[in-house]
Amino acid sequence: MANVEAKQPVVQEISNLLSDAQAAVLVDYMGITVEDDTQLRKLLREAGVTYRVYKNTLMKIAMKGTAFEALADDLKGPSAIAVSSGDATAPARIIAEFAKKHDAISLKAGVVEGNYYNEADIKVVATIPGREVLLSRLLGSLQSPMANFARVIDQIAKKDSPEAAAEA
């Protein structure tokens, strides 16, 4: 009984971590060096992503009854979890980019904004740019036609102005 009570704070910690999460990604970290792990954790921390290693059984208990329960079947072997409450694609994107140079890391599965993605699908999610990049692209797309319209109106105004007629 004491063993169950000792594990309850860890289960509560995982539950709190997942409570306001936009995304959670499971990571296989078998064979990663301490140096590489430190580097990965730093990249994730800078992006506002929490990266933790817990026992699979404790994660399964904490995920029960949540949107992240679908990940329970993927909790086999060494598993870490990367959780983001801000940018939903950040955990998958950062880990996938890191995995290109480090074979010891790989994505297992993930839940992003309530949708479960298997290994192949979470790799596709990892290709989606971050929120700031998407917003800047949208702003650029909206701004370009307006800027072109303003230039055309300016040229028409200059062409029809009395100063332009006097110069001709």
C-alpha positions as CSV (number, residue, x, y, z in Angstrom):
1,M,0.0,0.0,0.0
2,A,2.9,2.4,0.8
3,N,4.2,1.9,-2.7
4,V,1.0,3.1,-4.3
5,E,0.9,6.1,-2.0
6,A,4.5,6.9,-2.9
7,K,3.7,6.9,-6.7
8,Q,0.5,9.1,-6.3
9,P,2.5,12.4,-6.4
10,V,4.1,11.4,-9.7
11,V,0.8,10.5,-11.2
12,Q,-0.6,13.8,-10.1
13,E,2.4,15.6,-11.6
14,I,1.8,13.9,-14.9
15,S,-1.9,14.8,-14.7
16,N,-1.1,18.4,-14.0
17,L,1.3,18.5,-16.9
18,L,-1.3,17.2,-19.3
19,S,-4.2,19.2,-17.9
20,D,-3.7,22.3,-20.0
21,A,-1.6,20.8,-22.8
22,Q,-2.2,21.5,-26.5
23,A,0.1,18.6,-27.5
24,A,1.9,15.6,-26.0
25,V,4.4,13.5,-28.0
26,L,5.9,10.2,-26.9
27,V,9.6,9.9,-27.6
28,D,11.9,6.8,-27.8
29,Y,15.2,7.8,-26.4
30,M,17.0,4.4,-26.3
31,G,20.8,4.9,-26.5
32,I,20.9,8.7,-26.3
33,T,24.0,10.2,-24.7
34,V,23.8,12.5,-21.8
35,E,25.3,15.3,-23.9
36,D,22.6,14.8,-26.6
37,D,19.8,14.6,-24.0
38,T,21.0,17.8,-22.4
39,Q,21.0,19.5,-25.8
40,L,17.5,18.3,-26.7
41,R,16.1,19.4,-23.3
42,K,17.6,22.8,-23.8
43,L,16.0,23.2,-27.3
44,L,12.6,22.0,-25.9
45,R,12.8,24.3,-22.9
46,E,13.6,27.3,-25.1
47,A,10.4,26.6,-27.0
48,G,8.3,26.3,-23.9
49,V,8.0,22.5,-24.1
50,T,8.2,20.3,-21.0
51,Y,10.2,17.1,-21.5
52,R,10.1,14.4,-18.9
53,V,10.8,10.7,-18.4
54,Y,8.3,8.7,-16.4
55,K,7.5,5.1,-15.9
56,N,5.1,3.9,-18.6
57,T,2.6,2.5,-16.1
58,L,2.4,5.9,-14.3
59,M,1.8,7.7,-17.5
60,K,-0.9,5.3,-18.4
61,I,-2.7,5.9,-15.1
62,A,-2.4,9.7,-15.5
63,M,-3.6,9.6,-19.1
64,K,-6.7,7.6,-18.3
65,G,-9.9,9.5,-19.0
66,T,-8.1,12.3,-20.9
67,A,-7.6,13.2,-24.5
68,F,-4.1,11.7,-24.2
69,E,-5.4,8.2,-23.3
70,A,-4.9,7.1,-26.9
71,L,-1.1,7.2,-26.3
72,A,-1.3,4.4,-23.7
73,D,-0.9,1.7,-26.4
74,D,2.3,3.3,-27.6
75,L,3.9,3.3,-24.1
76,K,6.3,0.4,-24.7
77,G,10.0,0.4,-24.0
78,P,11.8,3.5,-22.9
79,S,9.4,6.4,-23.3
80,A,9.7,10.1,-22.6
81,I,7.0,12.6,-23.1
82,A,7.2,16.1,-24.5
83,V,4.3,18.4,-23.6
84,S,3.4,21.9,-24.9
85,S,0.6,24.1,-23.7
86,G,1.5,26.8,-26.2
87,D,2.6,25.9,-29.7
88,A,0.9,22.6,-30.5
89,T,3.4,21.5,-33.1
90,A,6.5,22.5,-31.2
91,P,7.3,19.2,-29.5
92,A,7.0,17.1,-32.7
93,R,8.8,19.7,-34.8
94,I,11.8,20.1,-32.5
95,I,12.2,16.4,-31.8
96,A,11.9,15.4,-35.4
97,E,14.5,18.0,-36.4
98,F,16.8,16.8,-33.6
99,A,16.2,13.1,-34.7
100,K,17.6,13.9,-38.1
101,K,21.1,14.3,-36.6
102,H,20.7,11.9,-33.6
103,D,19.6,8.3,-34.4
104,A,18.9,7.5,-30.7
105,I,15.8,9.7,-30.7
106,S,12.6,9.0,-32.5
107,L,8.9,10.0,-32.3
108,K,6.5,7.2,-31.3
109,A,3.1,8.9,-31.4
110,G,1.4,12.0,-30.3
111,V,-1.8,13.8,-29.5
112,V,-2.1,17.3,-30.9
113,E,-5.1,19.4,-30.1
114,G,-7.1,16.4,-29.1
115,N,-6.3,14.3,-32.2
116,Y,-4.2,11.1,-32.0
117,Y,-1.4,10.6,-34.5
118,N,0.6,7.4,-35.0
119,E,4.4,7.4,-35.7
120,A,4.0,8.2,-39.4
121,D,1.4,10.9,-38.9
122,I,3.2,12.7,-36.1
123,K,6.2,13.0,-38.4
124,V,3.9,14.8,-40.8
125,V,2.6,17.1,-38.0
126,A,6.3,17.8,-37.3
127,T,6.6,19.5,-40.7
128,I,4.0,22.1,-39.9
129,P,5.7,25.4,-39.1
130,G,5.2,27.1,-35.7
131,R,2.4,29.5,-34.9
132,E,4.5,32.6,-35.3
133,V,5.7,31.5,-38.8
134,L,2.2,30.7,-39.9
135,L,0.9,34.1,-38.6
136,S,3.7,36.0,-40.4
137,R,3.0,34.1,-43.6
138,L,-0.7,35.0,-43.3
139,L,0.1,38.6,-42.6
140,G,2.4,38.7,-45.6
141,S,-0.3,37.2,-47.8
142,L,-2.8,39.8,-46.7
143,Q,-0.3,42.6,-46.9
144,S,0.9,42.0,-50.4
145,P,-2.3,42.6,-52.3
146,M,-3.0,45.7,-50.2
147,A,0.5,47.1,-50.9
148,N,0.1,46.4,-54.7
149,F,-3.4,48.1,-54.7
150,A,-1.9,51.1,-52.9
151,R,0.9,51.4,-55.5
152,V,-1.7,51.2,-58.4
153,I,-3.9,53.9,-56.8
154,D,-0.8,56.0,-56.2
155,Q,0.3,55.7,-59.8
156,I,-3.2,56.6,-61.0
157,A,-3.3,59.6,-58.7
158,K,0.1,60.8,-60.0
159,K,-1.0,60.3,-63.6
160,D,-4.2,62.3,-63.1
161,S,-2.7,65.0,-60.9
162,P,-2.3,68.7,-62.2
163,E,1.4,68.5,-61.6
164,A,1.8,65.5,-63.9
165,A,-0.2,67.3,-66.6
166,A,2.0,70.5,-66.2
167,E,5.2,68.4,-66.7
168,A,3.8,66.8,-69.8
